[in-house]
Amino acid sequence: MNDTPVLAVIGGSGIYNMPDLEEVEQREVSTPFGNPSAPIVMGWLEGRRVAFLARHGAGHRYSPTQVNYRANIYALKFLGVERIVSISACGSLREDYVPGDIVVPDGLFDFTHARKRSFFEDECVVHLSVPDPFCADLSSQVYEAVHRTGIAAHAGGAFITIEGPRFSTRTESNIYRSWGMSIIGMTTAPEAFLAREAEICYAVMAHVTDYDVWHISEQPVTVEQVVQILNRNTQHAQQSVRNLVRNLTPQRACACGQALAGAIISQPGAIPDSTRQRLSLLLDKYLGVK
């Protein structure tokens, strides 16, 4: 039986507490970028192998800035993952995206400033093309999976990632709205870009928990409000994952698996052996084994 996960889910630890997740095991994976946020939970769901990773660690220990995004994505790549769904909380910057709804965005604005954004450092230059960081094919399948649960779902929207860990000021929130942003969160960047560098399809299932602070008739966002709606939506998220795993197409119908083709600009002979070894999981496909 194939042990390679057909899907990885990055989110809170509550998402994989499913009674029908079978033969559950934890996998410790070390990477050249350090340890992932938590051991990767593997199990069988709907007859298919699935991996789960708690983004913020056990007990939600890591702030959005402290999450080791590179180790998380690299570990999933090491396990053979080709598709990732991120489950995250978000604030709505639109009247029609109501708290309790789920959004599958199609645009991303990175407004972070204190995070490692790429695997490619140390004398290996890669210029990645990412006009659309979310995989359209996987996003479409995620939307259909959510829609089947009956919860209000929206396909599309621009997702802005801020540094955090604080919430926005009212001034900031209104500026983001004026820029045409639809939802706001703290973890999608650089996660989406690292997934593309690793040639993994990536889509987001964003749970709207609040109206940020721009909405004058609503109370400003609080942690209590966010947690309350996330807990309420846990069953919807779990059912959406079941639907997705059950109906996930066997083959990828996108170009995510060739994202690095033509993107590596450094000459192979100029890349230090230590860097080639460190990034072998990503580079060997194009530069050969050294």
C-alpha positions as CSV (number, residue, x, y, z in Angstrom):
1,M,0.0,0.0,0.0
2,N,1.4,3.4,-1.0
3,D,2.6,5.3,2.1
4,T,2.9,8.7,0.3
5,P,0.3,11.2,1.5
6,V,-2.1,12.3,-1.3
7,L,-2.6,15.5,0.7
8,A,-1.1,17.5,3.6
9,V,-3.2,19.8,5.8
10,I,-1.6,22.6,7.7
11,G,-3.7,24.1,10.4
12,G,-4.6,23.8,14.1
13,S,-4.2,20.6,16.0
14,G,-8.0,20.2,16.2
15,I,-8.4,19.5,12.5
16,Y,-7.0,16.0,12.7
17,N,-8.9,14.8,15.8
18,M,-11.2,12.9,13.5
19,P,-12.7,9.6,14.8
20,D,-12.4,8.1,11.3
21,L,-8.7,8.9,10.9
22,E,-7.2,5.4,11.0
23,E,-3.7,3.9,11.8
24,V,-2.5,7.3,13.1
25,E,1.2,7.8,13.7
26,Q,3.5,10.7,14.3
27,R,6.5,11.2,12.1
28,E,9.5,13.2,13.3
29,V,11.3,14.9,10.4
30,S,14.5,16.9,10.6
31,T,15.4,19.3,7.9
32,P,18.3,21.5,6.8
33,F,16.2,24.4,8.1
34,G,15.6,23.1,11.6
35,N,12.6,21.2,13.0
36,P,9.0,21.6,11.8
37,S,6.5,23.2,14.2
38,A,5.4,19.8,15.4
39,P,5.6,16.1,14.5
40,I,3.7,15.3,11.3
41,V,0.6,13.3,12.0
42,M,-0.1,10.6,9.4
43,G,-3.2,8.5,9.0
44,W,-5.7,6.9,6.6
45,L,-8.8,8.9,5.7
46,E,-11.4,7.8,3.2
47,G,-9.0,5.0,2.2
48,R,-6.1,7.4,1.4
49,R,-3.0,8.5,3.2
50,V,-3.1,12.0,4.6
51,A,-0.6,14.1,6.6
52,F,-1.4,16.8,9.1
53,L,0.9,19.5,10.6
54,A,0.0,21.8,13.4
55,R,1.4,25.1,12.1
56,H,1.8,26.8,15.5
57,G,3.0,23.7,17.3
58,A,1.5,21.7,20.2
59,G,-0.5,24.1,22.4
60,H,-0.2,26.9,19.9
61,R,3.4,27.9,21.0
62,Y,4.7,29.8,18.0
63,S,3.5,33.2,16.9
64,P,3.0,33.8,13.2
65,T,6.5,35.3,12.9
66,Q,8.2,32.5,14.9
67,V,6.7,29.6,12.8
68,N,9.5,27.8,10.9
69,Y,7.7,27.9,7.6
70,R,10.7,26.6,5.7
71,A,11.1,23.5,7.9
72,N,7.4,22.8,7.7
73,I,7.2,22.9,3.9
74,Y,10.6,21.1,3.5
75,A,9.4,18.3,5.8
76,L,6.3,17.7,3.8
77,K,8.3,17.7,0.6
78,F,10.6,15.1,2.1
79,L,7.5,12.9,2.7
80,G,6.5,13.1,-0.9
81,V,3.6,15.5,-0.5
82,E,2.4,17.2,-3.7
83,R,-0.6,19.0,-2.5
84,I,-1.1,21.2,0.6
85,V,-4.3,22.7,2.0
86,S,-3.8,25.5,4.6
87,I,-6.6,25.9,7.1
88,S,-6.5,29.3,8.8
89,A,-8.4,32.0,10.5
90,C,-8.9,35.3,8.7
91,G,-10.6,38.7,9.1
92,S,-13.1,39.9,6.5
93,L,-12.5,43.2,4.7
94,R,-15.8,43.0,2.8
95,E,-19.4,43.2,3.9
96,D,-20.4,40.1,1.9
97,Y,-17.7,37.8,3.5
98,V,-19.5,37.2,6.8
99,P,-18.0,35.7,10.0
100,G,-18.6,32.0,9.9
101,D,-18.1,31.8,6.1
102,I,-15.2,30.1,4.4
103,V,-13.2,31.7,1.7
104,V,-10.9,30.0,-0.9
105,P,-8.8,33.0,-2.1
106,D,-7.2,33.4,-5.5
107,G,-4.9,36.3,-4.8
108,L,-2.1,37.0,-2.2
109,F,-0.5,40.2,-1.0
110,D,2.6,39.6,1.2
111,F,2.8,42.5,3.8
112,T,5.2,40.7,6.2
113,H,8.7,41.9,6.8
114,A,10.4,39.7,9.4
115,R,10.3,36.2,7.9
116,K,12.5,33.9,5.8
117,R,10.8,34.0,2.4
118,S,12.8,31.5,0.4
119,F,14.8,28.3,0.5
120,F,17.3,29.7,-1.9
121,E,20.1,31.6,-0.1
122,D,23.8,30.9,0.2
123,E,24.9,31.6,-3.3
124,C,22.0,29.9,-5.1
125,V,19.8,32.4,-6.9
126,V,16.2,31.5,-8.0
127,H,13.7,34.0,-9.4
128,L,10.4,32.3,-9.0
129,S,7.4,33.3,-11.1
130,V,4.3,33.5,-8.8
131,P,1.6,35.6,-10.4
132,D,-0.9,33.3,-8.9
133,P,0.5,31.7,-5.7
134,F,-2.5,29.5,-5.1
135,C,-2.9,26.5,-7.3
136,A,-6.1,27.1,-9.3
137,D,-6.8,23.4,-9.8
138,L,-6.5,22.5,-6.1
139,S,-8.4,25.6,-5.0
140,S,-11.3,24.6,-7.2
141,Q,-11.4,21.2,-5.6
142,V,-11.2,22.7,-2.1
143,Y,-14.1,25.0,-2.9
144,E,-16.2,22.1,-4.1
145,A,-15.3,20.1,-1.0
146,V,-16.4,23.0,1.3
147,H,-19.5,23.8,-0.8
148,R,-20.7,20.2,-0.3
149,T,-20.9,20.7,3.5
150,G,-23.6,23.3,3.1
151,I,-21.6,26.1,4.8
152,A,-21.5,29.5,3.1
153,A,-18.4,29.4,0.9
154,H,-16.8,32.0,-1.5
155,A,-14.4,31.2,-4.4
156,G,-11.9,34.0,-4.9
157,G,-10.6,37.1,-3.1
158,A,-7.3,38.8,-2.3
159,F,-5.7,37.6,0.9
160,I,-3.3,40.0,2.6
161,T,-0.8,38.6,5.1
162,I,0.4,41.0,7.8
163,E,3.3,40.4,10.2
164,G,1.3,40.2,13.5
165,P,1.1,39.1,16.1
166,R,-1.1,42.1,16.9
167,F,-4.3,42.8,15.0
168,S,-4.7,45.8,12.7
169,T,-5.4,49.3,13.7
170,R,-8.5,50.8,12.3
171,T,-6.5,53.0,10.0
172,E,-4.5,50.0,8.6
173,S,-7.7,48.0,8.1
174,N,-9.3,50.8,6.1
175,I,-6.2,51.2,3.9
176,Y,-6.2,47.4,3.2
177,R,-9.8,47.8,2.1
178,S,-9.0,50.7,-0.2
179,W,-6.3,48.5,-1.8
180,G,-9.0,46.0,-2.7
181,M,-8.1,43.3,-0.2
182,S,-10.8,40.8,0.7
183,I,-9.5,39.0,3.7
184,I,-6.6,39.4,6.2
185,G,-4.5,36.9,8.1
186,M,-1.0,36.3,9.5
187,T,0.3,33.0,8.1
188,T,-0.3,32.5,4.4
189,A,3.0,34.2,3.4
190,P,5.6,33.0,3.1
191,E,4.0,29.6,3.3
192,A,2.4,29.7,-0.2
193,F,5.6,30.9,-1.8
194,L,7.7,28.2,-0.1
195,A,5.2,25.6,-1.3
196,R,5.6,26.8,-4.9
197,E,9.5,26.7,-4.6
198,A,9.0,23.1,-3.4
199,E,6.8,22.5,-6.4
200,I,3.9,21.6,-4.2
201,C,0.3,22.7,-5.0
202,Y,-1.1,25.0,-2.3
203,A,-4.6,26.2,-1.6
204,V,-6.2,27.9,1.4
205,M,-9.4,27.2,3.3
206,A,-9.8,30.5,5.2
207,H,-12.4,30.7,8.0
208,V,-13.8,34.2,8.4
209,T,-13.8,34.9,12.2
210,D,-14.4,38.7,12.3
211,Y,-14.6,41.9,10.4
212,D,-11.1,43.0,11.5
213,V,-11.6,46.5,13.0
214,W,-13.0,48.5,10.1
215,H,-16.7,47.7,10.5
216,I,-18.2,50.4,12.7
217,S,-21.3,48.4,13.7
218,E,-19.3,45.4,14.9
219,Q,-17.0,44.9,17.9
220,P,-13.2,44.9,17.1
221,V,-11.7,41.5,16.7
222,T,-10.6,39.6,19.9
223,V,-8.9,36.3,20.4
224,E,-12.0,35.0,22.2
225,Q,-14.1,35.8,19.1
226,V,-11.6,34.1,16.7
227,V,-11.4,30.9,18.8
228,Q,-15.2,30.7,19.2
229,I,-15.8,30.7,15.5
230,L,-12.9,28.4,14.7
231,N,-14.3,25.9,17.3
232,R,-17.7,26.2,15.8
233,N,-16.3,25.6,12.3
234,T,-14.1,22.6,13.2
235,Q,-16.7,20.0,12.1
236,H,-17.2,21.9,8.8
237,A,-13.4,21.9,8.2
238,Q,-13.1,18.2,9.0
239,Q,-16.0,17.3,6.7
240,S,-14.5,19.5,4.0
241,V,-11.2,17.6,4.3
242,R,-13.0,14.3,4.1
243,N,-14.8,15.5,0.9
244,L,-11.6,16.7,-0.6
245,V,-9.6,13.5,0.1
246,R,-12.5,11.3,-1.2
247,N,-12.8,13.2,-4.5
248,L,-9.2,14.4,-5.0
249,T,-8.1,13.8,-8.6
250,P,-5.2,11.2,-8.8
251,Q,-3.1,13.4,-11.1
252,R,-2.3,17.1,-10.8
253,A,-3.7,19.2,-13.6
254,C,-1.4,22.3,-13.2
255,A,2.1,23.5,-13.7
256,C,3.1,23.7,-9.9
257,G,5.2,20.6,-10.3
258,Q,7.5,22.4,-12.7
259,A,7.7,25.8,-10.9
260,L,11.5,25.8,-10.8
261,A,12.0,25.0,-14.5
262,G,13.9,28.0,-15.9
263,A,13.9,29.8,-12.5
264,I,17.4,28.7,-11.3
265,I,19.7,31.5,-12.6
266,S,22.9,30.5,-10.8
267,Q,25.3,28.5,-12.9
268,P,25.6,24.9,-11.5
269,G,29.3,25.2,-11.1
270,A,29.0,28.4,-9.1
271,I,26.8,26.8,-6.4
272,P,28.8,25.7,-3.4
273,D,28.7,21.9,-2.7
274,S,27.3,22.6,0.8
275,T,24.4,24.5,-0.8
276,R,23.8,21.8,-3.4
277,Q,23.7,19.2,-0.6
278,R,21.4,21.3,1.6
279,L,19.0,21.9,-1.2
280,S,19.3,18.5,-3.0
281,L,15.7,17.7,-2.5
282,L,14.8,20.8,-4.6
283,L,17.8,21.1,-6.9
284,D,18.7,17.5,-8.0
285,K,15.7,17.3,-10.3
286,Y,17.2,20.1,-12.4
287,L,20.9,20.1,-11.7
288,G,21.4,16.3,-11.2
289,V,22.8,14.5,-8.2
290,K,26.2,15.7,-7.1
